[in-house]
Amino acid sequence: MDKDELHKIAAVACALLLLTTAVAVAQQRIRLWEGTSVHARSVTLEAFLPNNDGHPTPAVIVCPGGSYCWHDRETEGYEVARWLQQNGIAAFVLNYRVQGIFQYVTHSRLIIPGRQHPMMLQDIQMALHTVRLRASEWGVDTANVGAMGFSAGGHLVMSAAEQWHNDYLSPLGIRVTESLRPSFVAPIYPVVTMSEKVTHKRSRRALLGEYRKYRRSLRDSLSLERHVPADCPPVFLVNCKDDPVVDYRNSVLLDSALTAQRVEHKYIQYRTGGHGFGASPVKGTAECRQWRDEFMRWMGQMLSGKRG
């Protein structure tokens, strides 16, 4: 057998190995509300599980952004999940309820309320409950189930961290047997305020509804900077000062509120990177893409602190 044939065999073997790996990491899709009274077939969890050799691993529920109107599933969902999986973390991409593009463009919710708060919070609480309930099946450490969200998804995961005392599941007939408190959250270039001048108005309208967006009390209740509890889970916060979509001062407000409550957190503000880079190896800038390594370091320090 000559060298050319050996090279061909090696190439075929590599291709087969890559194919096998691709099959092994393919996501498992779970319909979160199946078997319940909630009619929301579109709400799913897609699992990306690492090979943990039988050792329970941390888990992250990934919430893509999209102004509470749609989902950026690839850059802020699947790419994030694959990156976490490659780093030994179980990832679950959450397809939570959003307003919908048609509803946003046509303002149809002036007539039919459609999907709005608190449905999104119900979805993430159900995701947290499900991952912990099925932890042994998925090899997950129940003490380390967190959430990571981007843009509007960042608002959602931080809302889950602030409102975990509020059980949105029991009124729906769900028997809650697991903690609804995320072990940690990572809002990345998040929407934060629903009340201040730097509000991302598209997200606010999509989350609250055509009429309810004018209700001051509701806007206040979902302004994250106003409701950080003293027992808030640890927070990893990232944004860029040149963000053209969500004003960078959203994260500054949240950082100040976390600091005032002495909540364990890390805030990184990059000069450049814009918005919507997710875990992409090419989007944004070289500066902002450092956040992935920073997050892994932060996770490692947090986990070692827990073990210590």
C-alpha positions in Angstrom: 0.0 0.0 0.0 1.6 3.3 -1.1 1.5 6.6 0.7 -1.3 8.1 -1.5 -3.6 5.2 -0.5 -2.7 5.6 3.1 -3.6 9.2 3.0 -6.9 8.4 1.3 -7.7 5.9 4.0 -6.8 8.3 6.7 -9.0 11.0 5.1 -11.9 8.6 5.0 -11.3 7.6 8.6 -11.3 11.2 9.7 -14.5 11.9 7.8 -16.2 8.9 9.4 -14.9 10.1 12.8 -16.3 13.6 12.2 -19.6 12.1 11.1 -19.8 9.9 14.2 -19.0 12.8 16.4 -21.7 14.9 14.7 -24.3 12.2 15.4 -23.1 11.9 19.0 -23.5 15.6 19.7 -26.8 16.0 17.9 -29.4 17.6 20.1 -32.2 15.8 21.8 -35.4 17.8 21.6 -37.8 17.9 24.5 -41.3 19.5 24.4 -41.4 21.2 27.7 -45.2 21.5 28.2 -46.2 18.1 26.8 -48.6 16.3 29.1 -49.6 19.6 30.8 -52.6 21.9 30.4 -50.4 24.5 28.7 -50.8 24.5 24.9 -47.3 25.6 23.8 -45.9 22.9 21.5 -43.3 25.3 20.1 -41.6 25.6 23.5 -38.7 23.1 23.4 -35.3 22.3 25.0 -32.6 21.1 22.7 -29.9 19.2 24.7 -26.2 19.2 23.8 -24.6 16.8 26.3 -20.8 16.3 26.7 -19.1 13.0 27.3 -18.8 13.3 31.1 -17.6 9.8 31.8 -20.3 9.3 34.4 -19.4 12.4 36.4 -22.2 15.0 36.8 -21.5 18.2 34.9 -22.7 21.8 35.2 -25.6 22.7 32.9 -26.5 25.9 31.2 -29.9 26.8 29.7 -29.2 29.0 26.7 -31.7 31.7 25.8 -31.2 33.3 22.4 -32.0 36.9 21.8 -34.4 38.5 19.3 -36.2 41.4 21.0 -38.8 38.9 22.5 -40.0 38.8 18.8 -37.9 36.0 17.3 -34.9 33.9 18.2 -31.3 34.1 16.8 -31.1 30.3 17.1 -27.7 29.8 15.4 -25.3 32.5 16.7 -26.9 32.9 20.1 -28.3 29.3 20.5 -26.6 26.4 18.8 -23.1 27.9 18.4 -23.3 28.7 22.2 -24.5 25.2 23.0 -21.8 23.5 21.0 -19.1 25.7 22.6 -20.3 24.9 26.1 -20.6 21.2 25.2 -17.0 21.2 23.9 -15.9 22.6 27.3 -17.6 19.8 29.2 -20.8 21.7 30.1 -24.3 20.3 29.3 -26.2 22.9 27.3 -29.9 23.2 26.7 -31.2 25.7 24.1 -34.5 27.0 25.1 -37.1 27.9 22.5 -39.2 30.1 24.7 -42.4 31.9 23.7 -42.0 35.2 21.9 -44.3 37.7 20.3 -43.7 36.6 16.7 -42.6 38.8 13.7 -46.0 38.9 12.1 -47.6 40.0 15.3 -44.9 42.7 15.8 -45.3 44.1 12.3 -49.1 44.0 12.1 -49.8 45.0 15.7 -52.3 42.2 15.8 -52.1 42.0 19.6 -54.2 45.1 19.8 -57.0 42.5 19.1 -55.6 39.2 20.3 -53.2 39.4 23.2 -51.0 36.5 22.0 -47.7 35.6 23.7 -46.5 38.1 26.3 -45.3 38.2 29.9 -45.3 36.0 32.0 -45.2 33.2 29.4 -41.5 33.6 28.9 -40.8 33.4 32.6 -43.0 30.3 32.8 -40.9 28.7 30.1 -37.6 29.3 31.7 -38.8 28.2 35.1 -40.2 25.0 33.4 -36.8 24.5 31.8 -34.9 24.9 35.1 -37.4 22.5 36.8 -37.1 19.9 33.9 -33.3 19.9 33.8 -33.0 19.3 37.5 -35.8 16.7 37.5 -34.0 14.7 34.7 -30.5 15.5 35.9 -29.6 11.8 36.5 -30.7 11.0 33.0 -28.6 13.7 31.4 -25.6 13.5 33.8 -26.2 17.0 35.2 -25.2 18.3 38.6 -28.4 19.7 40.1 -26.4 22.2 42.3 -24.9 23.8 39.2 -27.8 24.5 36.7 -27.5 28.1 35.4 -28.8 30.1 32.5 -27.1 32.2 29.8 -29.0 34.7 27.6 -28.3 37.2 24.9 -30.0 40.6 24.4 -33.7 39.9 25.3 -32.6 36.4 26.3 -30.3 38.2 28.8 -33.3 40.0 30.2 -35.1 36.7 30.6 -32.3 34.8 32.4 -31.8 37.8 34.8 -35.5 37.9 35.4 -35.4 34.3 36.4 -32.5 35.1 38.8 -34.5 38.0 40.4 -37.9 36.4 40.4 -37.1 32.8 41.4 -39.2 33.2 44.6 -42.3 33.8 42.4 -43.6 30.4 41.4 -45.1 30.8 37.9 -45.6 27.0 37.5 -47.9 25.9 40.3 -50.9 28.1 39.1 -50.6 26.1 35.8 -51.0 22.8 37.6 -47.3 21.9 37.7 -46.2 20.1 40.8 -42.9 21.9 41.6 -40.4 19.5 43.2 -37.2 21.2 42.2 -35.6 24.5 42.9 -36.5 27.3 40.4 -33.4 29.3 41.4 -30.7 29.4 38.7 -27.3 28.5 40.2 -25.8 31.4 38.2 -26.7 33.5 35.2 -24.8 35.1 32.4 -26.7 38.0 30.7 -24.7 38.9 27.6 -25.3 42.4 26.1 -28.7 42.2 27.9 -31.9 44.3 27.7 -32.2 45.5 31.3 -34.6 48.4 31.9 -38.2 48.8 30.9 -38.5 52.2 32.5 -35.5 54.4 31.8 -34.6 56.5 28.7 -32.2 53.8 27.5 -35.1 51.2 27.2 -35.0 48.9 24.2 -38.5 49.8 23.1 -39.0 46.8 20.7 -38.3 44.4 23.5 -40.6 46.2 25.8 -43.5 46.2 23.4 -43.0 42.5 22.6 -42.7 41.5 26.2 -45.5 43.6 27.7 -48.0 43.9 24.9 -49.5 46.7 22.9 -51.5 48.1 25.8 -49.6 46.9 28.9 -46.4 48.6 27.7 -48.0 51.8 29.0 -48.6 50.5 32.5 -45.9 52.1 34.7 -46.2 49.5 37.5 -45.6 46.6 35.0 -42.7 48.3 33.4 -41.2 48.9 36.8 -41.7 45.3 37.9 -39.7 44.1 34.9 -36.9 46.7 35.1 -34.0 44.5 36.3 -32.0 47.3 37.9 -34.9 48.0 40.3 -35.4 44.5 41.7 -32.1 42.8 42.4 -32.6 40.7 45.6 -29.9 40.2 48.2 -30.0 36.4 47.5 -29.6 36.8 43.7 -27.4 34.0 42.1 -23.9 35.0 40.9 -23.9 37.0 37.7 -21.5 37.1 34.7 -22.3 40.3 32.8 -20.9 41.4 29.4 -21.6 44.1 26.9 -19.8 46.5 24.5 -19.8 50.3 24.7 -20.4 50.6 20.9 -23.5 48.4 21.0 -25.9 50.0 18.4 -29.0 48.0 19.4 -29.2 47.9 23.2 -27.7 51.0 24.8 -24.6 50.0 26.8 -26.0 51.9 29.8 -28.5 49.0 30.3 -25.6 46.9 31.7 -24.2 49.8 33.6 -27.5 50.1 35.4 -27.5 46.4 36.2 -23.9 46.4 37.4 -24.7 49.3 39.8 -27.7 47.5 41.2 -25.8 44.2 41.7 -23.0 46.2 43.4 -25.4 48.0 45.7 -26.9 44.6 46.8 -23.4 43.1 47.1 -24.3 40.3 44.8 -21.3 38.2 43.6 -20.8 39.2 40.0 -18.3 40.0 37.3 -18.9 42.8 34.8 -16.9 43.2 31.6 -17.4 46.1 29.3 -15.6 46.0 26.0 -14.9 49.0 23.9 -15.8 47.3 20.6 -17.9 44.4 19.5 -21.3 45.8 18.9 -24.3 43.4 19.4 -25.3 39.9 18.4 -21.9 38.2 18.3 -23.0 35.4 20.6 -20.3 32.6 20.6 -19.4 33.2 17.0 -15.6 32.8 16.2 -15.9 35.6 13.6 -18.7 38.0 14.6 -18.0 41.1 16.6 -14.3 41.9 17.3 -11.3 40.1 18.6 -11.7 42.1 21.8 -15.3 41.1 22.6 -14.8 37.5 21.6 -12.5 37.2 24.7 -15.7 36.9 26.8 -15.9 33.1 26.2 -12.5 32.5 27.8 -13.4 34.9 30.6 -16.6 33.0 31.2 -14.8 29.7 31.4 -12.4 31.2 33.9 -15.2 32.6 36.0 -17.0 29.3 36.0 -13.9 27.5 37.1 -13.3 29.9 39.9 -17.0 29.7 41.0 -17.1 25.9 41.0 -13.8 25.6 42.8 -15.1 28.0 45.4 -18.2 25.9 45.9 -16.1 22.7 46.3 -13.8 24.5 48.7 
